[in-house]
Amino acid sequence: MEKEKPIPTAAEAVAGDGEAYRIRKVELADITKGFMDLLNQLSPSPPLTEEAFRARFEELAALGGDHLVLVAEDAATGRIAAAGAVLVERKFIRRCGRVGHVEDVVVDAAARGRGLGERVVRRLVEHAEGRGCYKVILNCTPELTGFYAKCGFVEKNAGHYLLCFHTKPYYFILRKNW
Ligand SMILES: CC(=O)SCCNC(=O)CCNC(=O)[C@H](O)C(C)(C)COP(=O)(O)OP(=O)(O)OC[C@H]1O[C@@H](n2cnc3c(N)ncnc32)[C@H](O)[C@@H]1OP(=O)(O)O
């Protein structure tokens, strides 16, 4: 099993590595740094009260490393420029194997095309690998297959069934080289 690489908190990330973006765990204060505005670019949703944000934050924090939300903070502005999440599913099959599910990847429109999305996804995958996952899966729309291919994923065409409450069709991508 891979060894889990620690994800820095905001305090640790600020230690200054000269990078334009600091990738770290989401923190409560991120509600004031444009985190929800960023997620709104992924899926329009009504604004959250601080109380609702805190309640969800605490719920997720209780899951520890099995539910990681990463953000990339712009070192110059302090705003959240990208985010992504990975959930670790614990199975009975595959000798009680674990599977990582990548979700809610988004880069601020003004920061796209600079490799930030790929950095976030690779960090999420690394986390899943570090927690012993034998594969990582995700769903995305057809136009994103090129992006996820750059992140090391390959498309899996067959055997995908989805009951979705949205009308948009989704493709299924599986990283199968593990
Ligand atoms: C599981 C999910 O969450 S699916 C939802 C994904 N999120 C969204 O659709 C929200 C809106 N879109 C975005 O936030 C961004 O465009 C993202 C996250 C898809 C990509 O983020 P970016 O930071 O712009 O991508 P990044 O610059 O890291 O691109 C890495 C590579 O993928 C390529 N790439 C990026 N987007 C695409 C695309 N749509 N199609 C093909 N290739 C792409 C880039 O050209 C780059 O290739 P290169 O290394 O040869 O230059």
The ligand as an ORCA input file, in Angstrom:
! r2SCAN-3c Opt
* xyz 0 1
  C     -15.431     14.897    -12.134
  C     -15.774     16.355    -12.423
  O     -15.730     17.163    -11.543
  S     -16.183     16.812    -14.035
  C     -16.372     18.592    -13.963
  C     -15.147     19.320    -14.431
  N     -15.312     20.754    -14.234
  C     -15.889     21.622    -15.106
  O     -16.345     21.240    -16.175
  C     -15.971     23.067    -14.654
  C     -15.559     24.051    -15.748
  N     -14.219     23.790    -16.274
  C     -13.099     23.985    -15.524
  O     -13.167     24.323    -14.343
  C     -11.766     23.761    -16.184
  O     -11.869     24.058    -17.551
  C     -11.198     22.318    -16.030
  C     -11.192     21.885    -14.567
  C     -12.022     21.305    -16.816
  C      -9.772     22.304    -16.592
  O      -8.971     23.144    -15.779
  P      -7.684     23.901    -16.368
  O      -6.899     24.405    -15.249
  O      -8.100     24.880    -17.396
  O      -6.933     22.701    -17.119
  P      -5.349     22.548    -17.256
  O      -4.777     23.865    -17.677
  O      -4.808     21.915    -16.037
  O      -5.279     21.531    -18.461
  C      -4.401     20.422    -18.443
  C      -4.322     19.875    -19.849
  O      -5.633     19.470    -20.284
  C      -5.999     20.172    -21.465
  N      -7.407     20.508    -21.387
  C      -8.015     21.333    -20.507
  N      -9.347     21.364    -20.750
  C      -9.548     20.543    -21.799
  C     -10.700     20.164    -22.513
  N     -11.929     20.594    -22.180
  N     -10.556     19.298    -23.548
  C      -9.340     18.801    -23.896
  N      -8.206     19.142    -23.237
  C      -8.319     19.999    -22.212
  C      -5.138     21.420    -21.480
  O      -4.968     21.911    -22.791
  C      -3.847     20.918    -20.873
  O      -3.108     20.228    -21.860
  P      -1.540     20.563    -22.105
  O      -0.839     20.078    -20.872
  O      -1.199     19.788    -23.312
  O      -1.463     22.030    -22.266
*
